Amino acid sequence: MVSSLDREKEVVNMGAPKHKWTPEEEEALMAGVLEHGIGKWRSILGNPEYSSVLHSRSNVDLKDKWRNISVAATCGSRKKAKQGDDGGQQIVPASAPLAFSYEPPQDLFTSVDNMILEAITNFKGPLGPDRNSILLSAEVNANMPMYMEPLVTSRLEHLINTETIIKREHRYSVSQGYAAAKAIAEAELALAEAELAAREADNAEAKAEAARIFAKVAMKALKATR
């Protein structure tokens, strides 16, 4: 049910002079769509996490901007599909406007980071994958929607800045430091699991021994009663 206040606010916003979308507003819109879903413009505007950034935008503004983002992403994907990995590749500068003042769900960042690292690790070839190959892997293997492409680009920059991955001549690979840390973590996890299995085996053996002793005592008590 749309309240009269909401209608009045929407009319005022629609009639207000339009100004260019800021990077923070675009990021808020994308994060809102990822959390609430496409078409949930009122829910996005009703979320304090995003309304603080999108306070001057209406439902219609969000819908129109999302359509523009979707069209741009579709056109970009079609254009890149016609290009080779090395020819005419789009380079996204490190200053791309992908940082904003609020925190989207951290599990989303983690899942995208893991998807990127998996694409790099599983890439078959003498060199690491380029950005287009990573995006293609995400679309094919993880069914990534096209509107998440800016987020993948942002997380690539984040992983570079945190020295998790390195970039050379538009190709990405896992850094030696991260690979070593991951190997150590996996070894420690395997050791912990082995120690847990050993403790469980010791406990099982102790229980079995206690059961054998109880059985012997029970047998002796039974014979004594005869």
LUMTOR-705771 format. One record per atom (N, C-alpha, C): residue number from 0; x, y, z; atom name. Coordinates in steps of 0.001 Angstrom, whole numbers. Example, Ala and Ser with C-alpha at 12.3 -4.5 7.8 and 13.67 -1.06 7.14 Angstrom:
! LUMTOR-705771
PT|0|13190|-5690|7800|N
PT|0|12300|-4500|7800|CA
PT|0|13200|-3300|7800|C
PT|1|12850|-2250|7080|N
PT|1|13670|-1060|7140|CA
PT|1|12900|30|7870|C
END
This chain:
! LUMTOR-705771
PT|0|853|-1188|0|N
PT|0|0|0|0|CA
PT|0|886|1235|0|C
PT|1|750|2087|-965|N
PT|1|1563|3277|-1090|CA
PT|1|905|4402|-319|C
PT|2|1626|4969|639|N
PT|2|1068|6054|1437|CA
PT|2|1081|7349|653|C
PT|3|249|8302|1118|N
PT|3|205|9601|451|CA
PT|3|1530|10324|577|C
PT|4|2243|10080|1700|N
PT|4|3544|10708|1880|CA
PT|4|4545|10192|873|C
PT|5|4512|8847|632|N
PT|5|5416|8264|-358|CA
PT|5|5124|8803|-1747|C
PT|6|3818|8907|-2075|N
PT|6|3447|9447|-3395|CA
PT|6|3913|10895|-3539|C
PT|7|3741|11651|-2466|N
PT|7|4123|13046|-2518|CA
PT|7|5630|13176|-2680|C
PT|8|6373|12345|-1955|N
PT|8|7824|12374|-2061|CA
PT|8|8283|11986|-3456|C
PT|9|7633|10944|-4019|N
PT|9|8017|10500|-5350|CA
PT|9|7729|11560|-6395|C
PT|10|6592|12235|-6265|N
PT|10|6251|13296|-7210|CA
PT|10|7254|14432|-7124|C
PT|11|7622|14788|-5876|N
PT|11|8592|15867|-5689|CA
PT|11|9919|15499|-6313|C
PT|12|10380|14239|-6076|N
PT|12|11657|13802|-6627|CA
PT|12|11629|13760|-8144|C
PT|13|10510|13305|-8710|N
PT|13|10407|13218|-10155|CA
PT|13|10421|14609|-10779|C
PT|14|9886|15579|-10046|N
PT|14|9832|16917|-10596|CA
PT|14|11089|17723|-10327|C
PT|15|11977|17209|-9459|N
PT|15|13184|17941|-9116|CA
PT|15|14180|17888|-10271|C
PT|16|15047|18912|-10374|N
PT|16|16069|18901|-11429|CA
PT|16|16961|17677|-11289|C
PT|17|17202|17000|-12398|N
PT|17|18011|15791|-12364|CA
PT|17|19479|16157|-12338|C
PT|18|20251|15457|-11535|N
PT|18|21684|15662|-11518|CA
PT|18|22373|14329|-11760|C
PT|19|23589|14398|-12199|N
PT|19|24333|13197|-12581|CA
PT|19|24512|12263|-11386|C
PT|20|24387|10973|-11664|N
PT|20|24564|9985|-10611|CA
PT|20|26024|9975|-10173|C
PT|21|26238|9935|-8882|N
PT|21|27590|9856|-8346|CA
PT|21|28016|8387|-8261|C
PT|22|29318|8119|-8208|N
PT|22|29781|6734|-8030|CA
PT|22|29197|6091|-6781|C
PT|23|29068|6884|-5701|N
PT|23|28511|6334|-4461|CA
PT|23|27054|5916|-4652|C
PT|24|26297|6696|-5415|N
PT|24|24893|6352|-5672|CA
PT|24|24791|5091|-6519|C
PT|25|25647|4980|-7539|N
PT|25|25624|3790|-8383|CA
PT|25|25954|2545|-7566|C
PT|26|26959|2659|-6697|N
PT|26|27331|1520|-5860|CA
PT|26|26210|1157|-4889|C
PT|27|25552|2185|-4341|N
PT|27|24440|1927|-3427|CA
PT|27|23305|1216|-4152|C
PT|28|23025|1620|-5374|N
PT|28|21971|981|-6152|CA
PT|28|22318|-473|-6431|C
PT|29|23555|-748|-6875|N
PT|29|23961|-2124|-7178|CA
PT|29|23932|-2997|-5928|C
PT|30|24437|-2456|-4816|N
PT|30|24421|-3229|-3576|CA
PT|30|22985|-3468|-3105|C
PT|31|22119|-2459|-3300|N
PT|31|20720|-2623|-2915|CA
PT|31|20023|-3690|-3735|C
PT|32|20310|-3729|-5025|N
PT|32|19716|-4754|-5896|CA
PT|32|20222|-6135|-5506|C
PT|33|21505|-6234|-5175|N
PT|33|22057|-7523|-4772|CA
PT|33|21413|-8017|-3471|C
PT|34|21044|-7081|-2586|N
PT|34|20453|-7481|-1305|CA
PT|34|18950|-7697|-1400|C
PT|35|18243|-6792|-2100|N
PT|35|16771|-6839|-2106|CA
PT|35|16193|-7438|-3389|C
PT|36|16943|-7375|-4504|N
PT|36|16444|-7904|-5764|CA
PT|36|16036|-6805|-6733|C
PT|37|15983|-7163|-8020|N
PT|37|15594|-6214|-9062|CA
PT|37|14118|-5866|-8913|C
PT|38|13814|-4596|-9056|N
PT|38|12436|-4136|-8960|CA
PT|38|11995|-3764|-7556|C
PT|39|12819|-4040|-6551|N
PT|39|12471|-3726|-5160|CA
PT|39|12980|-2327|-4802|C
PT|40|12593|-1361|-5634|N
PT|40|13121|-6|-5471|CA
PT|40|12674|613|-4149|C
PT|41|11431|387|-3770|N
PT|41|10933|967|-2526|CA
PT|41|11651|354|-1320|C
PT|42|11933|-943|-1397|N
PT|42|12656|-1596|-301|CA
PT|42|14076|-1050|-194|C
PT|43|14693|-796|-1340|N
PT|43|16055|-245|-1328|CA
PT|43|16058|1144|-703|C
PT|44|15096|1975|-1122|N
PT|44|15010|3321|-567|CA
PT|44|14603|3306|899|C
PT|45|13926|2254|1318|N
PT|45|13525|2149|2709|CA
PT|45|14600|1589|3607|C
PT|46|15700|1109|3006|N
PT|46|16809|564|3791|CA
PT|46|17737|1708|4190|C
PT|47|17891|1981|5483|N
PT|47|18723|3113|5915|CA
PT|47|20151|3043|5398|C
PT|48|20624|1819|5139|N
PT|48|21992|1661|4664|CA
PT|48|22190|2306|3302|C
PT|49|21103|2308|2470|N
PT|49|21200|2851|1130|CA
PT|49|20489|4196|994|C
PT|50|19460|4418|1795|N
PT|50|18708|5669|1689|CA
PT|50|19567|6874|2059|C
PT|51|20593|6666|2884|N
PT|51|21472|7774|3234|CA
PT|51|22242|8273|2029|C
PT|52|22429|7387|1039|N
PT|52|23138|7770|-188|CA
PT|52|22150|8161|-1275|C
PT|53|20992|7477|-1314|N
PT|53|20017|7668|-2387|CA
PT|53|18849|8554|-1958|C
PT|54|19069|9418|-980|N
PT|54|17955|10199|-419|CA
PT|54|17311|11139|-1435|C
PT|55|18049|11523|-2476|N
PT|55|17489|12458|-3463|CA
PT|55|16920|11737|-4686|C
PT|56|16866|10415|-4636|N
PT|56|16389|9627|-5785|CA
PT|56|15016|9016|-5489|C
PT|57|14221|8874|-6562|N
PT|57|12900|8263|-6438|CA
PT|57|12931|6829|-6957|C
PT|58|11801|6122|-6794|N
PT|58|11695|4772|-7337|CA
PT|58|11939|4771|-8841|C
PT|59|11386|5753|-9533|N
PT|59|11550|5848|-10989|CA
PT|59|13010|6085|-11353|C
PT|60|13687|6929|-10549|N
PT|60|15117|7181|-10792|CA
PT|60|15914|5883|-10714|C
PT|61|15621|5077|-9672|N
PT|61|16347|3818|-9494|CA
PT|61|16063|2862|-10648|C
PT|62|14805|2784|-11042|N
PT|62|14435|1876|-12130|CA
PT|62|15120|2276|-13430|C
PT|63|15097|3567|-13751|N
PT|63|15715|4052|-14992|CA
PT|63|17225|3858|-14978|C
PT|64|17846|4138|-13838|N
PT|64|19296|3978|-13747|CA
PT|64|19680|2517|-13864|C
PT|65|18895|1626|-13251|N
PT|65|19208|195|-13333|CA
PT|65|19085|-300|-14768|C
PT|66|18088|212|-15495|N
PT|66|17948|-167|-16900|CA
PT|66|19178|279|-17691|C
PT|67|19672|1470|-17417|N
PT|67|20860|1965|-18111|CA
PT|67|22090|1114|-17797|C
PT|68|22227|731|-16517|N
PT|68|23360|-115|-16128|CA
PT|68|23275|-1475|-16820|C
PT|69|22073|-2054|-16860|N
PT|69|21895|-3364|-17487|CA
PT|69|22194|-3307|-18984|C
PT|70|21726|-2233|-19651|N
PT|70|21981|-2084|-21086|CA
PT|70|23469|-1925|-21341|C
PT|71|24153|-1129|-20517|N
PT|71|25590|-915|-20690|CA
PT|71|26357|-2211|-20488|C
PT|72|25941|-3000|-19487|N
PT|72|26619|-4270|-19221|CA
PT|72|26414|-5247|-20370|C
PT|73|25195|-5275|-20924|N
PT|73|24903|-6177|-22042|CA
PT|73|25711|-5797|-23271|C
PT|74|25745|-4506|-23569|N
PT|74|26502|-4041|-24736|CA
PT|74|27987|-4309|-24554|C
PT|75|28475|-4091|-23327|N
PT|75|29891|-4327|-23072|CA
PT|75|30260|-5777|-23220|C
PT|76|29385|-6681|-22732|N
PT|76|29665|-8114|-22845|CA
PT|76|29661|-8562|-24297|C
PT|77|28710|-8040|-25089|N
PT|77|28664|-8402|-26499|CA
PT|77|29886|-7901|-27236|C
PT|78|30330|-6691|-26897|N
PT|78|31495|-6124|-27562|CA
PT|78|32739|-6920|-27230|C
PT|79|32892|-7284|-25948|N
PT|79|34080|-8032|-25551|CA
PT|79|34060|-9446|-26111|C
PT|80|32879|-9990|-26333|N
PT|80|32791|-11350|-26870|CA
PT|80|33354|-11416|-28284|C
PT|81|33351|-10278|-28994|N
PT|81|33865|-10235|-30355|CA
PT|81|35368|-9976|-30388|C
PT|82|35975|-9698|-29227|N
PT|82|37383|-9379|-29162|CA
PT|82|38150|-10570|-28629|C
PT|83|39416|-10689|-29040|N
PT|83|40272|-11723|-28503|CA
PT|83|40760|-11320|-27133|C
PT|84|41425|-12235|-26452|N
PT|84|41916|-11943|-25123|CA
PT|84|42943|-10819|-25145|C
PT|85|43699|-10731|-26227|N
PT|85|44780|-9754|-26278|CA
PT|85|44417|-8524|-27081|C
PT|86|43324|-8552|-27823|N
PT|86|43012|-7446|-28709|CA
PT|86|41955|-6529|-28150|C
PT|87|42281|-5257|-28038|N
PT|87|41294|-4260|-27634|CA
PT|87|40709|-4497|-26266|C
PT|88|41492|-5057|-25372|N
PT|88|40954|-5378|-24044|CA
PT|88|40726|-4117|-23243|C
PT|89|39603|-4062|-22572|N
PT|89|39269|-2911|-21758|CA
PT|89|40083|-2938|-20481|C
PT|90|40743|-1824|-20174|N
PT|90|41532|-1713|-18957|CA
PT|90|40793|-809|-17987|C
PT|91|40557|-1302|-16806|N
PT|91|39860|-521|-15795|CA
PT|91|40890|95|-14875|C
PT|92|40973|1425|-14796|N
PT|92|41975|2057|-13952|CA
PT|92|41716|1790|-12482|C
PT|93|42802|1891|-11701|N
PT|93|42678|1620|-10269|CA
PT|93|41778|2634|-9584|C
PT|94|41597|3789|-10222|N
PT|94|40773|4833|-9624|CA
PT|94|39312|4715|-9999|C
PT|95|38921|3559|-10571|N
PT|95|37520|3370|-10948|CA
PT|95|36631|3589|-9731|C
PT|96|35505|4285|-9899|N
PT|96|34674|4660|-8744|CA
PT|96|33873|3498|-8214|C
PT|97|34563|2627|-7436|N
PT|97|33886|1437|-6944|CA
PT|97|33939|1337|-5420|C
PT|98|34402|2377|-4746|N
PT|98|34434|2366|-3290|CA
PT|98|33327|3265|-2767|C
PT|99|32694|2861|-1680|N
PT|99|31645|3685|-1127|CA
PT|99|31672|3596|387|C
PT|100|30889|4417|1027|N
PT|100|31067|4659|2448|CA
PT|100|30371|3653|3345|C
PT|101|29556|2786|2814|N
PT|101|28860|1807|3643|CA
PT|101|29303|408|3262|C
PT|102|28946|-579|4054|N
PT|102|29416|-1940|3872|CA
PT|102|28304|-2852|3369|C
PT|103|28387|-3340|2123|N
PT|103|27455|-4360|1664|CA
PT|103|27732|-5668|2410|C
PT|104|26889|-6676|2252|N
PT|104|27084|-7938|2969|CA
PT|104|28467|-8527|2711|C
PT|105|29209|-8839|3783|N
PT|105|30573|-9328|3640|CA
PT|105|30611|-10699|2978|C
PT|106|29565|-11523|3182|N
PT|106|29569|-12836|2552|CA
PT|106|29519|-12715|1039|C
PT|107|28959|-11620|526|N
PT|107|28949|-11388|-916|CA
PT|107|30368|-11146|-1404|C
PT|108|31123|-10292|-700|N
PT|108|32511|-10042|-1061|CA
PT|108|33311|-11342|-1014|C
PT|109|33109|-12128|43|N
PT|109|33855|-13372|193|CA
PT|109|33572|-14336|-951|C
PT|110|32304|-14459|-1329|N
PT|110|31950|-15383|-2414|CA
PT|110|32539|-14923|-3746|C
PT|111|32540|-13603|-3992|N
PT|111|33124|-13093|-5239|CA
PT|111|34633|-13287|-5228|C
PT|112|35288|-13024|-4099|N
PT|112|36730|-13238|-3989|CA
PT|112|37087|-14698|-4253|C
PT|113|36339|-15613|-3645|N
PT|113|36602|-17037|-3849|CA
PT|113|36381|-17435|-5303|C
PT|114|35373|-16848|-5933|N
PT|114|35098|-17131|-7333|CA
PT|114|36260|-16678|-8211|C
PT|115|36813|-15503|-7911|N
PT|115|37958|-14985|-8671|CA
PT|115|39174|-15877|-8476|C
PT|116|39467|-16230|-7234|N
PT|116|40637|-17069|-6948|CA
PT|116|40497|-18442|-7590|C
PT|117|39292|-18979|-7605|N
PT|117|39064|-20279|-8252|CA
PT|117|39280|-20178|-9759|C
PT|118|38819|-19079|-10354|N
PT|118|39004|-18890|-11800|CA
PT|118|40485|-18785|-12145|C
PT|119|41251|-18090|-11300|N
PT|119|42691|-17947|-11544|CA
PT|119|43400|-19281|-11347|C
PT|120|43069|-19982|-10274|N
PT|120|43736|-21250|-9949|CA
PT|120|43455|-22322|-10998|C
PT|121|42233|-22367|-11507|N
PT|121|41831|-23423|-12447|CA
PT|121|42104|-23064|-13904|C
PT|122|42656|-21882|-14142|N
PT|122|42900|-21464|-15523|CA
PT|122|43961|-22352|-16168|C
PT|123|43679|-22844|-17368|N
PT|123|44604|-23701|-18102|CA
PT|123|45361|-22849|-19117|C
PT|124|46645|-22746|-18933|N
PT|124|47438|-21951|-19861|CA
PT|124|48755|-21558|-19227|C
PT|125|49730|-21190|-20058|N
PT|125|51049|-20823|-19524|CA
PT|125|51020|-19539|-18696|C
PT|126|50099|-18649|-19020|N
PT|126|49947|-17404|-18281|CA
PT|126|48624|-17417|-17526|C
PT|127|48467|-16501|-16619|N
PT|127|47220|-16416|-15886|CA
PT|127|46107|-15859|-16756|C
PT|128|44868|-15922|-16300|N
PT|128|43734|-15411|-17077|CA
PT|128|43720|-13893|-17099|C
PT|129|43135|-13318|-18144|N
PT|129|42896|-11888|-18149|CA
PT|129|41523|-11618|-17528|C
PT|130|41157|-10345|-17470|N
PT|130|39900|-9971|-16818|CA
PT|130|38700|-10606|-17518|C
PT|131|38716|-10630|-18846|N
PT|131|37590|-11194|-19587|CA
PT|131|37438|-12688|-19310|C
PT|132|38565|-13395|-19185|N
PT|132|38511|-14833|-18903|CA
PT|132|37928|-15094|-17519|C
PT|133|38285|-14238|-16564|N
PT|133|37746|-14386|-15212|CA
PT|133|36242|-14150|-15221|C
PT|134|35806|-13112|-15938|N
PT|134|34375|-12820|-16033|CA
PT|134|33637|-13959|-16730|C
PT|135|34249|-14509|-17784|N
PT|135|33620|-15621|-18502|CA
PT|135|33485|-16833|-17595|C
PT|136|34530|-17116|-16829|N
PT|136|34481|-18241|-15891|CA
PT|136|33385|-18027|-14860|C
PT|137|33247|-16787|-14399|N
PT|137|32212|-16482|-13408|CA
PT|137|30821|-16673|-13996|C
PT|138|30641|-16252|-15255|N
PT|138|29334|-16382|-15898|CA
PT|138|28983|-17840|-16160|C
PT|139|29991|-18634|-16579|N
PT|139|29740|-20030|-16970|CA
PT|139|29641|-20929|-15742|C
PT|140|30612|-20799|-14827|N
PT|140|30707|-21734|-13710|CA
PT|140|29903|-21318|-12487|C
PT|141|29700|-20009|-12313|N
PT|141|28999|-19538|-11125|CA
PT|141|27676|-18860|-11454|C
PT|142|27283|-18877|-12738|N
PT|142|26028|-18241|-13171|CA
PT|142|25934|-16793|-12677|C
PT|143|27047|-16072|-12793|N
PT|143|27083|-14691|-12318|CA
PT|143|26247|-13790|-13214|C
PT|144|25316|-13026|-12648|N
PT|144|24545|-12072|-13457|CA
PT|144|25461|-10991|-14014|C
PT|145|25085|-10422|-15158|N
PT|145|25917|-9412|-15791|CA
PT|145|26084|-8174|-14923|C
PT|146|25052|-7857|-14093|N
PT|146|25154|-6641|-13316|CA
PT|146|26189|-6743|-12196|C
PT|147|26759|-7939|-11951|N
PT|147|27798|-8087|-10941|CA
PT|147|29189|-7815|-11487|C
PT|148|29288|-7548|-12785|N
PT|148|30592|-7309|-13393|CA
PT|148|31354|-6174|-12711|C
PT|149|30719|-5025|-12403|N
PT|149|31465|-3974|-11703|CA
PT|149|31989|-4420|-10343|C
PT|150|31238|-5281|-9660|N
PT|150|31688|-5764|-8360|CA
PT|150|32909|-6672|-8520|C
PT|151|32914|-7518|-9555|N
PT|151|34071|-8377|-9806|CA
PT|151|35299|-7518|-10083|C
PT|152|35130|-6475|-10890|N
PT|152|36240|-5570|-11189|CA
PT|152|36757|-4916|-9909|C
PT|153|35839|-4503|-9055|N
PT|153|36225|-3884|-7788|CA
PT|153|37006|-4855|-6911|C
PT|154|36537|-6106|-6841|N
PT|154|37213|-7087|-5992|CA
PT|154|38564|-7496|-6570|C
PT|155|38719|-7453|-7886|N
PT|155|40037|-7693|-8480|CA
PT|155|41031|-6653|-7973|C
PT|156|40625|-5390|-7985|N
PT|156|41485|-4322|-7483|CA
PT|156|41777|-4520|-6001|C
PT|157|40764|-4940|-5245|N
PT|157|40960|-5182|-3816|CA
PT|157|41981|-6292|-3584|C
PT|158|41873|-7384|-4318|N
PT|158|42792|-8513|-4149|CA
PT|158|44215|-8143|-4556|C
PT|159|44334|-7243|-5533|N
PT|159|45662|-6748|-5910|CA
PT|159|46242|-5897|-4782|C
PT|160|45425|-4998|-4243|N
PT|160|45890|-4099|-3183|CA
PT|160|46279|-4848|-1918|C
PT|161|45607|-5977|-1653|N
PT|161|45929|-6773|-464|CA
PT|161|47001|-7820|-756|C
PT|162|47584|-7758|-1969|N
PT|162|48664|-8666|-2385|CA
PT|162|48235|-10126|-2366|C
PT|163|46943|-10355|-2567|N
PT|163|46454|-11729|-2701|CA
PT|163|46728|-12238|-4107|C
PT|164|46551|-11366|-5097|N
PT|164|46868|-11697|-6480|CA
PT|164|47776|-10613|-7038|C
PT|165|48424|-10915|-8151|N
PT|165|49274|-9939|-8828|CA
PT|165|48824|-9834|-10281|C
PT|166|49087|-8682|-10876|N
PT|166|48680|-8424|-12248|CA
PT|166|49901|-8040|-13061|C
PT|167|50150|-8784|-14145|N
PT|167|51255|-8494|-15044|CA
PT|167|50749|-8556|-16478|C
PT|168|50875|-7448|-17171|N
PT|168|50464|-7380|-18579|CA
PT|168|49032|-7877|-18759|C
PT|169|48153|-7362|-17931|N
PT|169|46717|-7642|-18010|CA
PT|169|46371|-9093|-17651|C
PT|170|47329|-9812|-17066|N
PT|170|47074|-11192|-16642|CA
PT|170|47175|-11277|-15124|C
PT|171|46351|-12146|-14546|N
PT|171|46281|-12257|-13099|CA
PT|171|46797|-13623|-12648|C
PT|172|47494|-13622|-11521|N
PT|172|47959|-14874|-10920|CA
PT|172|47960|-14708|-9403|C
PT|173|47939|-15835|-8709|N
PT|173|47953|-15811|-7246|CA
PT|173|49358|-15460|-6776|C
PT|174|49473|-14567|-5808|N
PT|174|50778|-14158|-5306|CA
PT|174|51428|-15300|-4530|C
PT|175|52759|-15302|-4509|N
PT|175|53476|-16354|-3798|CA
PT|175|53182|-16306|-2309|C
PT|176|53054|-15078|-1773|N
PT|176|52761|-14946|-351|CA
PT|176|51423|-15562|7|C
PT|177|50405|-15298|-834|N
PT|177|49089|-15865|-564|CA
PT|177|49119|-17383|-741|C
PT|178|49801|-17855|-1784|N
PT|178|49876|-19298|-2026|CA
PT|178|50544|-20007|-848|C
PT|179|51624|-19391|-322|N
PT|179|52320|-19994|816|CA
PT|179|51428|-19984|2059|C
PT|180|50763|-18850|2284|N
PT|180|49878|-18760|3445|CA
PT|180|48733|-19762|3340|C
PT|181|48201|-19929|2128|N
PT|181|47117|-20886|1935|CA
PT|181|47600|-22307|2176|C
PT|182|48832|-22625|1688|N
PT|182|49382|-23968|1885|CA
PT|182|49592|-24254|3370|C
PT|183|50084|-23240|4093|N
PT|183|50290|-23416|5537|CA
PT|183|48955|-23623|6250|C
PT|184|47964|-22801|5862|N
PT|184|46645|-22927|6484|CA
PT|184|46036|-24298|6203|C
PT|185|46175|-24775|4965|N
PT|185|45644|-26090|4622|CA
PT|185|46372|-27192|5377|C
PT|186|47713|-27042|5531|N
PT|186|48486|-28040|6268|CA
PT|186|48082|-28053|7744|C
PT|187|47891|-26852|8308|N
PT|187|47466|-26770|9709|CA
PT|187|46078|-27370|9896|C
PT|188|45192|-27128|8917|N
PT|188|43848|-27702|8996|CA
PT|188|43912|-29225|8906|C
PT|189|44739|-29731|7987|N
PT|189|44887|-31182|7854|CA
PT|189|45458|-31789|9133|C
PT|190|46437|-31100|9751|N
PT|190|47022|-31594|11000|CA
PT|190|45978|-31594|12116|C
PT|191|45192|-30526|12183|N
PT|191|44146|-30459|13216|CA
PT|191|43121|-31564|13022|C
PT|192|42749|-31817|11763|N
PT|192|41795|-32887|11485|CA
PT|192|42384|-34248|11836|C
PT|193|43689|-34429|11565|N
PT|193|44344|-35704|11904|CA
PT|193|44391|-35893|13417|C
PT|194|44705|-34805|14134|N
PT|194|44735|-34898|15599|CA
PT|194|43346|-35197|16157|C
PT|195|42328|-34584|15576|N
PT|195|40965|-34853|16027|CA
PT|195|40583|-36301|15757|C
PT|196|40956|-36794|14571|N
PT|196|40661|-38191|14242|CA
PT|196|41387|-39137|15190|C
PT|197|42636|-38780|15553|N
PT|197|43399|-39622|16475|CA
PT|197|42750|-39641|17852|C
PT|198|42298|-38443|18302|N
PT|198|41631|-38397|19606|CA
PT|198|40339|-39206|19585|C
PT|199|39596|-39094|18489|N
PT|199|38363|-39858|18378|CA
PT|199|38651|-41358|18355|C
PT|200|39748|-41726|17681|N
PT|200|40128|-43146|17642|CA
PT|200|40528|-43629|19032|C
PT|201|41292|-42777|19770|N
PT|201|41686|-43147|21138|CA
PT|201|40457|-43292|22030|C
PT|202|39518|-42363|21867|N
PT|202|38290|-42439|22664|CA
PT|202|37502|-43701|22335|C
PT|203|37438|-44023|21039|N
PT|203|36717|-45228|20622|CA
PT|203|37397|-46476|21173|C
PT|204|38736|-46474|21155|N
PT|204|39477|-47633|21680|CA
PT|204|39278|-47759|23187|C
PT|205|39285|-46601|23877|N
PT|205|39080|-46625|25326|CA
PT|205|37683|-47140|25662|C
PT|206|36688|-46698|24893|N
PT|206|35325|-47174|25123|CA
PT|206|35216|-48672|24846|C
PT|207|35918|-49116|23798|N
PT|207|35879|-50540|23472|CA
PT|207|36519|-51371|24581|C
PT|208|37648|-50855|25105|N
PT|208|38321|-51561|26197|CA
PT|208|37441|-51592|27442|C
PT|209|36781|-50470|27729|N
PT|209|35877|-50433|28887|CA
PT|209|34728|-51412|28695|C
PT|210|34243|-51534|27465|N
PT|210|33157|-52471|27191|CA
PT|210|33621|-53904|27386|C
PT|211|34879|-54205|26973|N
PT|211|35413|-55562|27154|CA
PT|211|35557|-55896|28645|C
PT|212|36070|-54922|29403|N
PT|212|36240|-55149|30853|CA
PT|212|34883|-55354|31516|C
PT|213|33903|-54542|31129|N
PT|213|32568|-54677|31705|CA
PT|213|31982|-56048|31368|C
PT|214|32227|-56503|30146|N
PT|214|31707|-57808|29735|CA
PT|214|32328|-58935|30561|C
PT|215|33657|-58850|30813|N
PT|215|34328|-59878|31615|CA
PT|215|33783|-59907|33046|C
PT|216|33614|-58692|33616|N
PT|216|33094|-58603|34985|CA
PT|216|31677|-59169|35043|C
PT|217|30876|-58857|34026|N
PT|217|29514|-59346|33998|CA
PT|217|29469|-60865|33889|C
PT|218|30382|-61415|33061|N
PT|218|30434|-62868|32913|CA
PT|218|30827|-63553|34215|C
PT|219|31821|-62963|34937|N
PT|219|32234|-63542|36200|CA
PT|219|31101|-63477|37211|C
PT|220|30398|-62352|37241|N
PT|220|29283|-62219|38193|CA
PT|220|28179|-63212|37855|C
PT|221|27963|-63449|36568|N
PT|221|26921|-64393|36161|CA
PT|221|27301|-65806|36572|C
PT|222|28587|-66190|36418|N
PT|222|29041|-67529|36780|CA
PT|222|28959|-67746|38289|C
PT|223|29228|-66658|39026|N
PT|223|29224|-66752|40494|CA
PT|223|27817|-67014|41018|C
PT|224|26831|-66611|40298|N
PT|224|25429|-66799|40756|CA
PT|224|24915|-68168|40428|C
PT|225|25628|-68902|39616|N
PT|225|25138|-70225|39220|CA
PT|225|25495|-71265|40246|C
END
